[in-house]
Amino acid sequence: MNQFITILIFVVCFNRSYSQERFEIATDTTFALGVVKAGRFIGKTNSSSGIYSDKYISDPTAVLIIGAKRGYDDDKSFEIYINGKIRYVRATDIDTHPDNFDKIYNWSDSTKDSFRQHGIALGDRIYEEKLEEASSWLKSKKSSDIVIFKKSVYDESEYTDGTGIKYEVMNVGKKTIKYITFNFTGYNAVDDKVSILKSRKGIGPIDPGESGGYTFEYVWFTDIVEYAKTNSIKLQFKDGSIRTLTNISSITVPDKIKQILEEIEED
């Protein structure tokens, strides 16, 4: 996710100009939607022998259907548009109207082409809006200098009593971060504190627009820690300045924005 903010802003601008120049809006506004089932794969290529699957879909995911294809032994698949990309999915791995495959497959070539172009055009608009939403959220946090992309506790080993913690942060400010100190408290399954406040220091540098990941092992010598709350974060910059952030919820990336960023990174 290095230099992610700069890349994201570029993609937003590129996507806008690309979609405006490439597609014309025709009179037919028919679209087909589907939901790729959880635990399925989609692929970049689709030949007569089947789909080359290269991306795992962990959660149900809404997509635009832009085509229907038959392969070897009448293997059915849909051409879909997701996050600005054309992909393929087996017909059995997507929930959609039961008549969609036959209707789309049996259309004339001109109707299929029009339907496909309209689906891509709509998909580009949806994707552009998602990019702009993520970019706007990141820009709004510039005054905070960082955002927390991920935080999680993990069991060190099945053979020892110990729990560690991981952080992934993004520098959305203008100054290079030299050191970053996380202050946090662990909690058990019934929301009681496991111990006193813990503090761990990470070393940079984290330049503007870049991210940093930190793993702190055996923070707690017990396996009962279920989650942790971040109390504050201390930033030391290369220019010698220091600041402490306490409103942690405001700099934690929301799940919706996180999903967008993860989708872009995967692509």
C-alpha positions in Angstrom: 0.0 0.0 0.0 3.1 2.2 -0.3 2.3 5.6 -1.9 -1.3 4.5 -2.0 -2.9 8.0 -1.5 -1.0 9.4 -4.6 -1.9 6.4 -6.7 -5.6 6.5 -5.6 -5.9 10.2 -6.6 -4.3 9.4 -9.9 -6.7 6.5 -10.5 -9.7 8.7 -9.8 -8.6 11.3 -12.3 -7.6 8.6 -14.9 -10.8 6.7 -14.5 -13.0 9.8 -15.0 -11.3 10.8 -18.3 -11.2 7.2 -19.5 -14.8 6.5 -19.0 -15.9 9.8 -20.6 -13.9 9.2 -23.7 -14.5 5.5 -24.3 -18.2 5.1 -23.9 -21.3 6.6 -25.5 -24.7 6.3 -23.8 -27.1 4.4 -26.1 -30.9 4.2 -25.8 -31.0 0.7 -24.2 -30.6 1.0 -20.5 -31.0 -2.7 -19.5 -28.6 -3.9 -16.8 -28.2 -7.3 -15.1 -27.0 -7.6 -11.5 -25.7 -10.6 -9.7 -24.1 -11.5 -6.3 -21.0 -13.8 -6.4 -21.4 -16.3 -3.6 -19.1 -16.3 -0.6 -16.2 -18.8 -0.9 -16.1 -18.8 -4.7 -13.4 -17.8 -7.3 -13.5 -15.5 -10.3 -11.0 -15.3 -13.1 -9.3 -13.0 -15.6 -9.6 -15.3 -18.5 -12.2 -17.7 -19.8 -11.5 -20.3 -22.6 -13.4 -23.3 -24.0 -11.8 -25.4 -21.2 -13.1 -23.2 -18.4 -12.2 -20.2 -16.2 -8.7 -19.5 -15.0 -9.6 -18.6 -11.4 -7.2 -16.2 -9.7 -9.2 -14.3 -7.1 -11.0 -15.6 -4.1 -14.3 -14.0 -3.1 -14.6 -14.3 0.7 -17.9 -12.4 1.1 -21.0 -12.1 -1.1 -20.2 -9.5 -3.7 -22.5 -7.6 -6.0 -21.4 -7.3 -9.6 -22.7 -6.2 -13.0 -23.2 -9.0 -15.5 -22.1 -8.0 -19.0 -22.1 -11.2 -20.9 -22.9 -15.0 -20.9 -20.7 -17.7 -22.3 -20.8 -21.5 -22.9 -17.7 -23.6 -22.7 -16.8 -27.2 -23.1 -19.5 -29.7 -22.1 -22.0 -26.8 -22.0 -20.2 -25.2 -19.1 -21.9 -21.9 -18.4 -20.3 -18.8 -17.1 -21.0 -15.1 -16.8 -18.7 -12.2 -17.9 -18.9 -9.7 -15.0 -17.6 -6.2 -14.3 -16.1 -5.6 -10.8 -13.9 -2.7 -9.6 -13.2 -1.5 -13.1 -12.1 -4.9 -14.3 -13.6 -7.6 -16.5 -13.8 -11.0 -14.8 -15.5 -14.3 -15.3 -17.5 -16.5 -12.9 -19.2 -19.9 -13.2 -22.9 -19.5 -13.5 -23.4 -21.8 -10.5 -21.3 -19.4 -8.4 -23.4 -16.4 -8.8 -27.0 -15.5 -7.6 -29.0 -13.8 -10.3 -32.3 -14.1 -12.0 -32.7 -17.6 -13.3 -33.6 -16.4 -16.8 -30.6 -14.1 -17.2 -28.2 -16.6 -18.7 -30.4 -17.7 -21.5 -31.7 -14.2 -22.3 -28.2 -12.7 -22.5 -26.7 -15.7 -24.4 -29.5 -15.7 -27.0 -29.4 -12.0 -27.8 -28.2 -10.9 -31.2 -24.5 -9.9 -31.4 -25.4 -6.2 -31.7 -27.7 -6.4 -28.6 -25.0 -8.2 -26.7 -22.4 -5.6 -27.6 -24.7 -2.7 -26.6 -25.6 -4.5 -23.3 -21.9 -5.1 -22.6 -20.8 -1.5 -23.2 -23.6 -0.1 -21.1 -22.7 -2.5 -18.3 -19.0 -1.4 -18.4 -20.0 2.3 -18.5 -22.2 1.9 -15.5 -19.6 -0.1 -13.7 -17.0 2.6 -14.3 -19.2 5.2 -12.8 -19.8 3.1 -9.7 -16.1 2.3 -9.4 -15.2 6.0 -9.8 -17.6 6.9 -7.0 -16.1 4.3 -4.7 -12.6 5.6 -5.5 -13.6 9.2 -4.9 -15.3 8.2 -1.6 -12.1 6.6 -0.4 -9.9 9.4 -1.6 -12.1 12.1 0.0 -12.0 10.2 3.4 -8.2 10.0 3.3 -7.9 13.6 2.4 -10.2 14.6 5.2 -7.8 13.0 7.7 -4.6 14.9 6.6 -4.6 17.0 9.7 -4.4 13.9 11.8 -1.2 12.8 10.1 -2.0 9.1 10.2 -4.9 6.7 10.0 -5.2 3.2 11.4 -5.8 0.7 8.5 -5.7 -2.5 10.6 -5.3 -3.5 14.2 -5.6 -7.1 15.5 -4.5 -9.3 18.4 -3.2 -12.8 17.7 -2.3 -16.0 19.5 1.4 -16.5 19.5 1.5 -20.3 19.6 -0.6 -23.3 20.6 2.3 -24.4 22.7 2.8 -21.2 24.8 0.7 -18.7 26.6 1.0 -15.4 24.8 -0.8 -12.9 22.7 0.7 -10.3 20.3 -0.8 -7.3 18.5 -0.5 -6.0 14.9 -1.0 -2.5 13.5 -1.0 -1.1 10.0 -1.0 2.6 9.6 -0.9 5.1 6.7 0.8 8.4 6.8 -1.8 10.9 5.3 0.1 14.0 6.5 3.0 16.1 5.1 5.8 15.1 7.4 7.9 11.9 7.7 7.2 9.9 10.8 10.4 8.8 12.6 8.9 6.9 15.5 5.4 5.8 16.4 4.3 4.7 19.9 1.1 2.7 20.4 -0.6 2.8 23.8 -3.4 0.2 24.2 -5.3 -2.0 26.6 -6.2 -5.7 26.2 -9.7 -7.1 27.0 -11.0 -10.6 27.5 -14.2 -12.2 26.1 -16.4 -10.6 28.8 -15.0 -7.1 28.2 -12.8 -6.9 31.3 -9.3 -5.5 31.2 -6.6 -8.1 31.0 -3.8 -5.9 32.3 -2.6 -2.3 32.7 -2.0 0.0 29.8 0.6 -1.4 27.4 3.0 0.6 25.3 5.0 -0.4 22.2 7.2 1.7 20.0 7.7 1.3 16.2 10.5 2.6 14.1 10.0 4.4 10.8 10.5 6.1 8.6 7.0 6.3 7.2 7.0 8.9 4.4 3.9 10.9 3.4 1.6 8.7 1.4 3.2 5.5 2.6 2.2 2.8 5.1 3.9 1.0 7.9 3.1 -2.3 9.5 4.1 -3.3 13.0 4.0 -6.7 14.8 4.6 -6.8 18.6 5.1 -10.3 19.9 4.1 -11.6 23.4 2.6 -8.3 24.6 0.5 -10.4 27.0 1.8 -13.7 28.5 -1.7 -15.2 28.4 -4.2 -16.5 25.8 -7.3 -14.8 27.1 -6.9 -11.5 25.3 -9.7 -11.2 22.7 -9.3 -7.7 21.5 -7.5 -4.4 22.3 -8.5 -0.8 22.5 -6.0 1.9 21.4 -5.8 4.6 24.0 -3.4 7.0 22.2 -0.7 7.2 19.6 2.4 9.3 19.9 4.1 10.4 16.7 7.7 11.7 16.5 8.5 13.3 13.2 11.9 13.7 11.5 11.8 17.4 11.9 11.8 16.9 15.7 8.2 17.7 16.4 5.9 15.5 18.5 2.2 15.0 18.7 -0.2 12.7 20.5 -3.5 11.5 19.1 -6.2 10.4 21.5 -9.4 10.5 19.3 -8.6 7.1 17.9 -12.0 6.2 16.5 -11.8 9.3 14.2 -8.6 8.0 12.5 -9.6 4.4 12.3 -10.5 3.5 8.7 -14.2 2.5 8.4 -15.0 -0.9 7.1 -16.5 0.4 4.0 -13.4 2.5 3.1 -11.2 -0.4 4.1 -13.0 -2.7 1.7 -12.5 -0.2 -1.1 -8.8 0.1 -0.4 -8.3 -3.6 -0.1 -10.1 -4.2 -3.4 -7.9 -1.7 -5.2 -4.8 -3.2 -3.7 -5.8 -6.7 -4.7 -6.4 -5.6 -8.3 
